[in-house]
Amino acid sequence: VEQQTISEVDRDASAGAWQLRLALLENQGRREEMRALLLSVLGRLQQLDQVDTLRGAAVRLGFDDVSEKTLERTIALSNDPVEKLRARMDLASFRETHQDQSGAQRDLSQLLQENPALLGVIRANVDFYWRTNQRPKAVSILESAAGRAQAPYRDQLYREAITKASDAGQFDEARKLIDHLLSADADNSDLLAAKASTYAREGKTNDLIQFYAGEVQRLQASPLSFADKTERIAGLRRGYINALITASRYPEALDQYIELLNRYPEDEGLARETARFAETQKLSDKLIAFYQKTAQASPKDYRCPLLLARIETTLLQYQ
C-alpha cells in the first residue's frame, strides 16, 4: 500500500491520489511526510479548484506554511485581475494574522503602489496601519487618496482623515485638513465643529476661545441671510460659552449668554438657563442691570420687560 500510494501520487496529482496518500500518512501520524506531500503536490497543480482543495487540507492539519504557499500558488495561477487582486489581499491578511506583520505590510504597500485609486486597496491599507498602531501612516494614505479622488469620495476620504488624525492626536494635521475643506465651504457647520473639537481635545482652551471669537466676527460680516447668520452664530456661541466657562472666564461667558438672549428673547428655557448661570457665578446684578437699562432704552419693545421679568422670577425661585 505504501509504494502504491507513492506511485499514484507520482503519476497523478489529482485530489484522489494525494488524498489517499495523505490519509495513510495521517493514520500513521507521519506529519513531516504529510507536509512534504502537500508541498510537493502543490507545485504540480494547475487548477484553482485543486489548490483550494489542498488548502482545505493544510488548514485542517494546521500547516500554516503550506496554507501560505497555497495562497501564493493561487496568485500565480489566477488569470482574472480581480481574482488575482483578491488573492493577494487574502495573502496579506493571512500573513498579518499569522504574526508576519512585515510581510503583510510589504504586500499591502505593493498593492497600493500598483492600485492607488482602488477603494478596496486603500481601505485595506488604512485599516492595517490603524490596527498595527501606525496611525500617522493611515492618515497619510487617506490624505493622498483624497487628493486623487473625485466627488463624493474626495470629501469622504478627507473627513475620515480628519477623524483619524484627531483620534491619533495629530491635531495640527487635522486642522490643516479641515482648513483645506473650509477653503471651499467656509460656513460649513460640521467642519467648524470638527475644528473646535481639535482644540478642545488637545486642551488648548485659549486657542479654542480665539477660534470662536474669530468665527463669530467672520460670520457677522458674512453675506449670509439674517436668519441663517443668526442660527449659525448661535451655534458658535454655545461652544464659545463652554470654552469660556472651562477657562473660568465667567463674566465673558455671561456676555455671550446675553448675546444669545438678545437674538432669542422669547426663549423661556434660555432665559432660565442664563439666570441660573448668573446666580451661580454671582453675576445676577450684572445681568439684571443690563436688561433694566435695555428696557429703559427701548420702552416700546415689549420683549425686554418680559425677558427681565422671567430673569427676575428665576432668580427669586433659586435664591
Phi, psi and chi 1 to 4 in degrees:
 res  aa     phi    psi   chi1   chi2   chi3   chi4
   1 VAL       -  -40.2  175.5      -      -      -
   2 GLU   -56.4  -54.5  176.5   82.5   12.7      -
   3 GLN   -68.3  -34.6 -169.1   57.3   48.8      -
   4 GLN   -65.2  -42.1 -177.0  179.0   -2.3      -
   5 THR   -68.6  -34.3   56.8      -      -      -
   6 ILE   -64.2  -44.7  -67.1  174.3      -      -
   7 SER   -64.2  -39.4  -62.4      -      -      -
   8 GLU   -61.5  -42.7  -72.6  -67.4  -28.4      -
   9 VAL   -68.8  -40.1  172.0      -      -      -
  10 ASP   -62.4  -35.1  -72.5  -17.6      -      -
  11 ARG   -84.2  -31.7 -176.7  174.0   62.1 -105.6
  12 ASP  -145.9  121.0 -178.6    9.7      -      -
  13 ALA   -91.6   16.6      -      -      -      -
  14 SER   -67.3  162.2   66.2      -      -      -
  15 ALA   -60.1  -38.2      -      -      -      -
  16 GLY   -59.1  -40.7      -      -      -      -
  17 ALA   -70.9  -52.4      -      -      -      -
  18 TRP   -73.8  -26.0   66.3 -101.1      -      -
  19 GLN   -68.7  -36.2  -75.3  176.9  -29.8      -
  20 LEU   -64.8  -45.6 -178.6   61.4      -      -
  21 ARG   -62.7  -41.7  174.1   65.8 -178.8  164.7
  22 LEU   -62.8  -41.2 -177.9   66.3      -      -
  23 ALA   -61.6  -40.4      -      -      -      -
  24 LEU   -62.4  -47.6  175.3   65.9      -      -
  25 LEU   -64.8  -39.2  -64.1  174.0      -      -
  26 GLU   -66.1  -38.9 -173.1  173.9    3.2      -
  27 ASN   -63.2  -27.7 -172.4   53.2      -      -
  28 GLN   -98.2    0.9  -62.2  175.3   -1.4      -
  29 GLY    69.8   30.6      -      -      -      -
  30 ARG   -97.9   74.6  -64.3  154.9   64.1  178.9
  31 ARG   -64.7  -41.6  -76.1 -171.8   60.1   81.4
  32 GLU   -63.0  -37.7  -77.1  -55.4  -47.8      -
  33 GLU   -71.5  -32.8  -69.4  177.1   71.6      -
  34 MET   -62.0  -46.2  -67.8  159.5   60.3      -
  35 ARG   -62.1  -46.0  176.4 -179.8  171.6  -81.7
  36 ALA   -62.4  -38.1      -      -      -      -
  37 LEU   -61.2  -48.6  169.0   67.4      -      -
  38 LEU   -62.2  -41.4  -66.9  175.7      -      -
  39 LEU   -66.3  -38.7  -73.2  172.5      -      -
  40 SER   -65.9  -44.9  172.8      -      -      -
  41 VAL   -67.2  -39.2  170.2      -      -      -
  42 LEU   -55.6  -42.5  178.6   61.5      -      -
  43 GLY   -65.8  -14.6      -      -      -      -
  44 ARG  -101.1  -10.1  -63.4  158.9   56.8 -166.6
  45 LEU   -74.3  141.2  -62.0 -179.4      -      -
  46 GLN  -122.6   -4.5  -61.5  -60.7  -39.7      -
  47 GLN  -116.3  138.6  -58.2  -63.5  -36.5      -
  48 LEU   -64.5  -36.1  -69.9  174.5      -      -
  49 ASP   -66.5  -31.9   59.0  -20.1      -      -
  50 GLN   -67.2  -39.7  -64.3  175.2  -25.6      -
  51 VAL   -64.8  -40.4  176.4      -      -      -
  52 ASP   -61.3  -39.8  -71.8  -19.2      -      -
  53 THR   -64.3  -43.7  -60.0      -      -      -
  54 LEU   -66.9  -37.0 -167.2  143.2      -      -
  55 ARG   -61.0  -39.0 -177.7 -174.9  -56.0  129.7
  56 GLY   -59.2  -40.2      -      -      -      -
  57 ALA   -67.3  -41.2      -      -      -      -
  58 ALA   -64.0  -40.9      -      -      -      -
  59 VAL   -65.6  -44.8  170.3      -      -      -
  60 ARG   -60.6  -38.2  178.1  177.2   64.8   81.4
  61 LEU   -87.6   -6.9  -65.5  167.5      -      -
  62 GLY    79.1   26.2      -      -      -      -
  63 PHE   -91.6   85.6  -68.4  134.5      -      -
  64 ASP   -63.3  -38.1  -70.5  -15.3      -      -
  65 ASP   -65.7  -35.3   58.0  -26.7      -      -
  66 VAL   -70.3  -41.2  179.2      -      -      -
  67 SER   -57.6  -42.2  -63.6      -      -      -
  68 GLU   -62.8  -40.5 -176.6  174.5    2.7      -
  69 LYS   -66.0  -33.2  -67.7  -66.9 -175.8 -177.4
  70 THR   -66.4  -36.2   62.7      -      -      -
  71 LEU   -66.0  -40.7  -70.3  168.7      -      -
  72 GLU   -63.4  -38.3  -67.3  174.4   -9.5      -
  73 ARG   -67.3  -38.3 -174.3   64.4  175.5  163.6
  74 THR   -59.8  -43.2  -62.6      -      -      -
  75 ILE   -61.7  -43.2  -66.0  168.6      -      -
  76 ALA   -65.5  -34.2      -      -      -      -
  77 LEU   -87.9  -18.6  -67.2  175.9      -      -
  78 SER   -70.9  127.2  -64.9      -      -      -
  79 ASN  -100.1  -24.2  -65.9  -42.8      -      -
  80 ASP   -79.0  124.7 -176.7  -88.9      -      -
  81 PRO   -58.8  -37.1  -21.9   32.1      -      -
  82 VAL   -67.9  -44.1  175.2      -      -      -
  83 GLU   -63.6  -40.2  -69.7 -177.8   -2.3      -
  84 LYS   -64.9  -42.0 -173.6 -178.1  -72.6  -72.8
  85 LEU   -63.0  -44.4  179.7   64.7      -      -
  86 ARG   -62.7  -40.0 -175.4 -178.6  -61.7  113.2
  87 ALA   -65.6  -37.9      -      -      -      -
  88 ARG   -66.6  -38.3  -69.2  175.7   67.2 -175.0
  89 MET   -69.2  -35.9  -67.2  178.9   68.8      -
  90 ASP   -62.6  -39.2  -72.4  -16.4      -      -
  91 LEU   -65.3  -42.2  178.5   58.2      -      -
  92 ALA   -62.3  -42.5      -      -      -      -
  93 SER   -63.6  -42.2  177.1      -      -      -
  94 PHE   -59.1  -46.4  178.1   90.5      -      -
  95 ARG   -64.5  -38.4  -74.8  172.6  170.4  159.3
  96 GLU   -64.2  -43.9 -178.1 -172.6   -3.3      -
  97 THR   -74.5   -9.8   56.9      -      -      -
  98 HIS  -114.7   35.4  -71.9   76.7      -      -
  99 GLN    61.9   26.5  -73.4   72.2   54.5      -
 100 ASP  -112.6   69.5 -175.8    7.6      -      -
 101 GLN   -65.0  -39.3 -177.7  173.1  -41.8      -
 102 SER   -65.0  -37.9   61.8      -      -      -
 103 GLY   -66.3  -42.5      -      -      -      -
 104 ALA   -62.7  -42.7      -      -      -      -
 105 GLN   -64.0  -40.3 -177.8  168.9  -31.1      -
 106 ARG   -62.3  -44.6 -179.4 -178.4   62.1 -109.5
 107 ASP   -62.6  -47.6  -67.3  -18.6      -      -
 108 LEU   -67.9  -38.2  -71.3  170.3      -      -
 109 SER   -63.3  -40.3  -65.2      -      -      -
 110 GLN   -66.9  -40.7 -174.0  173.6   -4.2      -
 111 LEU   -60.8  -41.8  -80.3  167.6      -      -
 112 LEU   -67.8  -38.5 -176.1   61.6      -      -
 113 GLN   -63.1  -36.8 -175.5  176.5    0.8      -
 114 GLU   -83.0  -26.0  -64.6  171.5    9.1      -
 115 ASN  -133.2   63.2  -53.7  -84.5      -      -
 116 PRO   -67.9  -13.5   26.7  -35.0      -      -
 117 ALA  -107.0   -0.8      -      -      -      -
 118 LEU   -83.6  119.6  -78.7 -177.8      -      -
 119 LEU   -61.3  -36.5  -73.7  175.7      -      -
 120 GLY   -62.7  -39.7      -      -      -      -
 121 VAL   -71.5  -41.1  173.1      -      -      -
 122 ILE   -59.6  -47.3  -66.0  167.5      -      -
 123 ARG   -61.1  -43.5  171.3   57.0   49.5 -152.5
 124 ALA   -61.3  -41.3      -      -      -      -
 125 ASN   -67.3  -46.5  -86.5  -93.1      -      -
 126 VAL   -60.5  -46.7  169.0      -      -      -
 127 ASP   -63.5  -39.7  -68.7  -13.0      -      -
 128 PHE   -62.1  -50.9  169.6   79.0      -      -
 129 TYR   -66.0  -31.5  -74.1  112.2      -      -
 130 TRP   -69.8  -44.3 -164.4 -102.3      -      -
 131 ARG   -62.7  -35.6  -79.7 -166.3  -54.7  -90.5
 132 THR   -93.3   17.2   56.2      -      -      -
 133 ASN    61.4   32.9 -155.0   30.2      -      -
 134 GLN  -108.8   60.6  -59.0  179.9   68.2      -
 135 ARG   -67.1  -39.7  -63.3 -173.2  167.3 -173.7
 136 PRO   -57.8  -34.4  -27.3   37.3      -      -
 137 LYS   -66.5  -39.5 -179.3   66.7  173.8  175.8
 138 ALA   -61.9  -43.0      -      -      -      -
 139 VAL   -63.5  -43.0  173.5      -      -      -
 140 SER   -61.6  -40.6  176.6      -      -      -
 141 ILE   -64.2  -44.1  -70.6  171.5      -      -
 142 LEU   -61.8  -42.9  -76.5  167.7      -      -
 143 GLU   -64.1  -43.5 -176.0  177.3   -3.6      -
 144 SER   -64.3  -42.3  -63.6      -      -      -
 145 ALA   -64.7  -39.9      -      -      -      -
 146 ALA   -61.9  -38.6      -      -      -      -
 147 GLY   -64.6  -23.3      -      -      -      -
 148 ARG   -97.1  -19.2  -66.7 -172.5  -62.6  -91.8
 149 ALA   -78.6  161.2      -      -      -      -
 150 GLN  -103.2  161.8  -59.5  -66.0  -42.1      -
 151 ALA   -63.0  144.7      -      -      -      -
 152 PRO   -90.5   -0.6   35.2  -36.1      -      -
 153 TYR   -67.5  -28.9  -58.6  109.7      -      -
 154 ARG   -58.3  -53.4 -179.7  178.9   58.7 -111.2
 155 ASP   -65.6  -37.0  -78.1    1.4      -      -
 156 GLN   -60.9  -43.6  -67.5  174.2    7.4      -
 157 LEU   -68.5  -41.5  -69.5  167.5      -      -
 158 TYR   -61.5  -43.2  -89.7  126.9      -      -
 159 ARG   -67.1  -37.0  -74.4  172.5 -176.3  -92.4
 160 GLU   -66.5  -38.8 -176.2  177.0   -5.9      -
 161 ALA   -61.3  -39.6      -      -      -      -
 162 ILE   -62.3  -47.9  -71.0  165.6      -      -
 163 THR   -61.3  -45.6  -61.0      -      -      -
 164 LYS   -70.7  -35.7  -80.1 -173.4  159.4   42.0
 165 ALA   -62.6  -42.1      -      -      -      -
 166 SER   -64.2  -45.2  -63.2      -      -      -
 167 ASP   -64.4  -28.3  -70.4  -15.3      -      -
 168 ALA   -86.3   -0.7      -      -      -      -
 169 GLY    80.4   13.1      -      -      -      -
 170 GLN   -91.8   68.7  -65.0 -180.0  -92.3      -
 171 PHE   -70.1  -37.0  -62.5  111.0      -      -
 172 ASP   -62.1  -41.7  -73.4  -20.3      -      -
 173 GLU   -65.4  -41.8 -178.7   67.5   17.4      -
 174 ALA   -60.4  -44.2      -      -      -      -
 175 ARG   -67.2  -34.0  -74.6 -169.9  -73.7  -89.8
 176 LYS   -62.3  -43.3 -176.6 -167.9   81.4  172.1
 177 LEU   -68.6  -39.2  -66.3  169.7      -      -
 178 ILE   -62.2  -44.9  -67.9  169.4      -      -
 179 ASP   -61.0  -34.6  -73.7  -18.8      -      -
 180 HIS   -61.6  -44.1  174.6   74.0      -      -
 181 LEU   -72.2  -36.3  -65.8 -177.8      -      -
 182 LEU   -65.6  -25.2  -77.0  171.8      -      -
 183 SER   -61.9  -23.6   65.7      -      -      -
 184 ALA  -104.4   -9.0      -      -      -      -
 185 ASP  -154.6   71.5 -171.2    6.5      -      -
 186 ALA   -64.0  -23.8      -      -      -      -
 187 ASP  -100.8   12.5  -61.3  -36.4      -      -
 188 ASN   -66.6  114.1 -172.4  -65.4      -      -
 189 SER   -67.0  -33.9   56.0      -      -      -
 190 ASP   -65.1  -41.5  -70.1  -21.8      -      -
 191 LEU   -68.5  -40.3  -68.1  173.8      -      -
 192 LEU   -63.6  -40.0  -66.9  173.2      -      -
 193 ALA   -65.1  -38.9      -      -      -      -
 194 ALA   -64.2  -39.5      -      -      -      -
 195 LYS   -67.4  -42.6 -171.9  169.3 -176.0  178.5
 196 ALA   -58.6  -40.1      -      -      -      -
 197 SER   -61.7  -35.0  175.9      -      -      -
 198 THR   -64.3  -40.2   64.5      -      -      -
 199 TYR   -66.4  -41.9  -70.7  119.2      -      -
 200 ALA   -64.6  -45.0      -      -      -      -
 201 ARG   -68.4  -29.1  -66.9  176.5   66.4  177.4
 202 GLU   -80.8  -11.7 -164.1  174.3    4.8      -
 203 GLY    80.4   18.5      -      -      -      -
 204 LYS   -94.3   74.2  -70.2 -171.7  171.6 -178.4
 205 THR   -65.0  -41.1  -56.1      -      -      -
 206 ASN   -64.2  -40.8  -71.2  -26.6      -      -
 207 ASP   -64.5  -36.2  -71.5  -14.1      -      -
 208 LEU   -64.8  -41.6  178.5   58.1      -      -
 209 ILE   -62.4  -44.6  -70.4  170.9      -      -
 210 GLN   -63.1  -37.2  -68.9  176.4   12.0      -
 211 PHE   -62.0  -49.1  165.1   75.2      -      -
 212 TYR   -62.6  -42.9  -81.8  125.1      -      -
 213 ALA   -61.7  -42.7      -      -      -      -
 214 GLY   -66.6  -39.8      -      -      -      -
 215 GLU   -69.6  -38.0  -76.0  -57.6  -48.0      -
 216 VAL   -61.5  -45.2  167.1      -      -      -
 217 GLN   -64.0  -40.8 -174.3  175.6   13.6      -
 218 ARG   -65.0  -44.7 -175.8 -172.8   65.1   78.5
 219 LEU   -66.5  -34.6  -83.4  173.3      -      -
 220 GLN   -60.8  -30.3  -74.3  172.6  -27.3      -
 221 ALA   -96.2    3.4      -      -      -      -
 222 SER   -78.8  161.9   74.0      -      -      -
 223 PRO   -85.2   12.0   29.9  -33.9      -      -
 224 LEU   -63.1  158.7  -67.7  170.9      -      -
 225 SER   -63.9  159.3   68.1      -      -      -
 226 PHE   -59.5  -44.3  178.0   79.0      -      -
 227 ALA   -65.0  -44.3      -      -      -      -
 228 ASP   -65.7  -43.3 -155.4    9.8      -      -
 229 LYS   -62.4  -43.9 -171.0 -175.5  -58.2 -172.8
 230 THR   -60.9  -43.9  -61.5      -      -      -
 231 GLU   -65.5  -44.0 -178.4  179.5   -5.5      -
 232 ARG   -67.5  -42.2  -70.5  170.6 -175.3  -98.4
 233 ILE   -66.4  -36.1  -68.9  176.0      -      -
 234 ALA   -60.5  -41.9      -      -      -      -
 235 GLY   -61.7  -40.3      -      -      -      -
 236 LEU   -66.3  -40.4  -73.3  171.1      -      -
 237 ARG   -62.9  -32.9  -70.9 -163.8 -165.7  -80.4
 238 ARG   -59.5  -47.8  -82.0  -66.5 -174.9 -177.7
 239 GLY   -66.8  -37.4      -      -      -      -
 240 TYR   -59.5  -45.1 -162.0  176.7      -      -
 241 ILE   -60.1  -46.8  -71.9  168.5      -      -
 242 ASN   -61.2  -40.3  -69.7  -26.3      -      -
 243 ALA   -65.5  -42.5      -      -      -      -
 244 LEU   -64.4  -39.1  -70.4  166.2      -      -
 245 ILE   -64.3  -41.9  -68.6  172.6      -      -
 246 THR   -58.7  -36.6  -61.3      -      -      -
 247 ALA   -85.8    5.3      -      -      -      -
 248 SER    60.9   29.9  -59.7      -      -      -
 249 ARG   -99.7   70.0  -67.8  163.3   61.5  170.7
 250 TYR   -68.2  -41.9  -55.6  120.4      -      -
 251 PRO   -59.3  -38.5  -26.3   36.9      -      -
 252 GLU   -69.7  -34.7  -66.4  171.7   73.9      -
 253 ALA   -63.5  -40.4      -      -      -      -
 254 LEU   -63.3  -38.2 -179.5   59.1      -      -
 255 ASP   -57.5  -39.4  -70.1  -19.7      -      -
 256 GLN   -71.8  -36.8  -65.8  -55.0  -47.6      -
 257 TYR   -58.9  -43.5  -94.6  122.6      -      -
 258 ILE   -62.4  -40.3  -70.5  171.5      -      -
 259 GLU   -61.6  -38.9  -69.0  -68.8  -17.2      -
 260 LEU   -64.5  -46.7  -81.8  175.9      -      -
 261 LEU   -60.9  -37.3  -86.0  176.5      -      -
 262 ASN   -62.7  -29.9  -69.6  -17.3      -      -
 263 ARG   -86.9  -26.8  -64.8  -64.6  179.3  -90.0
 264 TYR  -130.2   64.5  -59.1   97.2      -      -
 265 PRO   -68.0  -19.2   24.9  -34.7      -      -
 266 GLU   -94.4    5.3  -63.1 -179.5   -1.8      -
 267 ASP   -83.6  100.4 -172.4  -30.4      -      -
 268 GLU   -62.8  -40.4  -66.4 -175.7   38.7      -
 269 GLY   -61.7  -42.4      -      -      -      -
 270 LEU   -66.0  -38.9  178.9   58.1      -      -
 271 ALA   -62.4  -44.7      -      -      -      -
 272 ARG   -63.7  -43.1  -74.0 -166.6  -62.5  -89.8
 273 GLU   -60.7  -44.0  179.0 -175.1  -15.8      -
 274 THR   -64.2  -44.2  -56.5      -      -      -
 275 ALA   -63.0  -43.0      -      -      -      -
 276 ARG   -64.7  -40.4  -69.8  169.4 -173.2  169.3
 277 PHE   -62.1  -45.9  171.4   78.0      -      -
 278 ALA   -60.4  -40.9      -      -      -      -
 279 GLU   -66.5  -43.8 -176.5  178.7   35.6      -
 280 THR   -60.1  -38.0  -59.9      -      -      -
 281 GLN   -96.5   12.5  -57.1  -54.8  -29.7      -
 282 LYS    58.3   43.5  -62.2  179.5  172.2   54.8
 283 LEU  -120.6   17.8  -64.6  169.3      -      -
 284 SER   -60.2  -42.8  -58.9      -      -      -
 285 ASP   -60.5  -40.7  -69.6  -15.1      -      -
 286 LYS   -63.2  -43.7  175.8 -179.6  177.4  178.7
 287 LEU   -65.0  -47.3  178.1   61.7      -      -
 288 ILE   -65.4  -41.7  -69.6  174.4      -      -
 289 ALA   -61.6  -38.8      -      -      -      -
 290 PHE   -61.7  -47.1  176.2   86.4      -      -
 291 TYR   -79.6  -23.3  -79.0  107.0      -      -
 292 GLN   -65.0  -45.5  -75.8  175.6  -21.3      -
 293 LYS   -64.7  -40.8 -177.3  178.1  179.3 -179.9
 294 THR   -64.2  -42.0  -57.6      -      -      -
 295 ALA   -64.0  -39.5      -      -      -      -
 296 GLN   -66.5  -35.8  -68.6  171.6    0.1      -
 297 ALA   -75.9  -22.8      -      -      -      -
 298 SER  -129.7   70.5  -55.2      -      -      -
 299 PRO   -65.1  -20.6   22.6  -33.0      -      -
 300 LYS   -90.9   -6.5  -66.7 -177.1  179.6 -179.4
 301 ASP   -90.8  105.8 -171.1  -15.1      -      -
 302 TYR   -65.4  -20.9   74.1   93.2      -      -
 303 ARG   -68.6  -34.5  -66.5  173.2  -60.9  178.7
 304 CYS   -65.4  -49.1  -68.4      -      -      -
 305 PRO   -62.3  -36.7  -22.9   33.5      -      -
 306 LEU   -64.6  -43.4  179.1   61.5      -      -
 307 LEU   -65.3  -42.9 -176.5   53.9      -      -
 308 LEU   -61.9  -39.4 -179.1   58.5      -      -
 309 ALA   -64.4  -41.7      -      -      -      -
 310 ARG   -63.9  -41.2  -74.7  173.5  177.6  163.4
 311 ILE   -64.5  -46.1  -69.4  170.3      -      -
 312 GLU   -65.3  -37.7  -70.4  176.0  -28.4      -
 313 THR   -62.7  -44.2  -60.8      -      -      -
 314 THR   -62.6  -43.1  -59.1      -      -      -
 315 LEU   -64.8  -37.9  -68.2  174.0      -      -
 316 LEU   -65.8  -35.9  -74.1  172.1      -      -
 317 GLN   -69.6  -23.8  -71.4  174.6  -13.0      -
 318 TYR  -115.8   15.3  -70.3   87.7      -      -
 319 GLN   -76.0      -  -78.4 -178.8  -12.7      -
